[in-house]
Amino acid sequence: MMVPLYDYIHQYYKGYQCTGIVLMIAAVFCLLSFICASALGWLDYRRAKLTGKAEALWPLHAANAVNGIVYIIAAFASPLFGIIMDKTGRNVLWCFIAIVCTLGSFAGLTFTFVNPYIPMVSVGLSYSLLASALWPMVALLLPEHQLGTAYGMLAKRDSISSMDSRTRQAMRLSQSEFSLRNRFLSRIGAQEQMHVGKPATLLNGNNSRWFWDRYATVLVDCDGVLWNGDVPVPGAAEAMNALFKSGRKIIYVTNNTARTRSQYVERLLSMNFPACEDDIFTPASVAAHYLKTLNFESSVYCLGTSVFREELDAVGINSTGFSRDEFSCDSAAECLREVIDFELCDDIGAVLVGVDPFFSVPKMIKAVSYAARPGVLLLASCDEGRAPFDIPGKIVPSSGAYLAAIEKVTERKATILGKPSVEMLDCIRKKHKIQPCRTLMIGDNCRTDVLFGRNCGIDTLLVLSGVSTRDELKGYEENKENDFIPDFYAFSLRGITEKQ
């Protein structure tokens, strides 16, 4: 476009006058582009506000707010840098400084997770400085009849460079490290998607209409969400069936390893929930998948129920440690002699800690002895200290209690496989193609389910039919503990199907 424009104006004006007019026309078009971009941004903001959908209308939606910084800065910095060039000269030096700053900005965008506004501001300043220093030199280096082509190539370079910076920014927001993505979004204040730093939104009949169109995949906890003990939560089955019939993918995600996946299918179907075994994920199934992906060929010493053994057997991994293991004596001296006589296996390559109803001192001695060996993996189903059982006057420890003792003795940190670890989502994504921006996590516990969603970069809905209460949620909001604040909350699953 620049070549015919320059040739046309060159018929009436010569030399610097022709160049100045062409550049002025280009500047006007840049200003018009900025105005159009601002209008589109405002329209998209209005659309998001009216429909409740945070996703923007164009592919690189996740970085729109940050990308606009380049154009805003260029609109104001380019004339200023132009004046500086006219006053100081030294265009080659300024070009060198601009190139170095551009490279540093791209390095910051590509390899770091600093606040993205910082490198994008640097990109805008670098582009403006480079254009202001480079464009005037073209007239000194090339004959007049080639200036139109040269300026056209420079304009093309600016467009490609700007697109490259936007692409790098969007790539940062779509990579697989979703926990980093969540922290990244929280730093730039992308509150439309993540609601970070804002109170949770109550989901009810007034706003649930657009909620249906927002998510394609729903991850659902079981205990406290679908049922409490043996009693189904009122309205939960109707809600899940409504979501299932509308085409949503329903995936059950639980830290409870008291049942196998086939037993979960039976329980879900008996309560009229849609279910199949491939859509159920527990720490036991994640552990089997995790070890299988490592091409694990040794045996596993497990502190847990036979559920772990069944999952490990299914992928061809041997396991031990499920039977009772107790001292047969009464005095400490006799117990110590028994410890000396313990026989340890040579092929243990991993220690897996879950909820073990037969947990004992001999078992802990064996677990820490195996875990202390070089190269042995230390895995845990979850790090919850208490089981979510409502037994008046009694507290039931969960796997986190057993894990704390083993970590203390071995001075090691275990790899957590259940919620709130991203390992569980990684396992889900190996079996199901899901988009985090269109995925919702529904749970009843702020410290596991909501934190799981935050770590994985997905939206969260807290239902107050289980562990966490409204007062607990208010406490997190008042203290700005963002990791435990959901995007939405409802009194039960009935809230997501109430429509006016």
Summary of the structure (lengths in Angstrom):
residues: 500
radius of gyration: 30.1
end to end distance: 53.6
largest distance: 109.0
contacts: 1590
relative contact order: 0.10
helix: 57%
strand: 11%
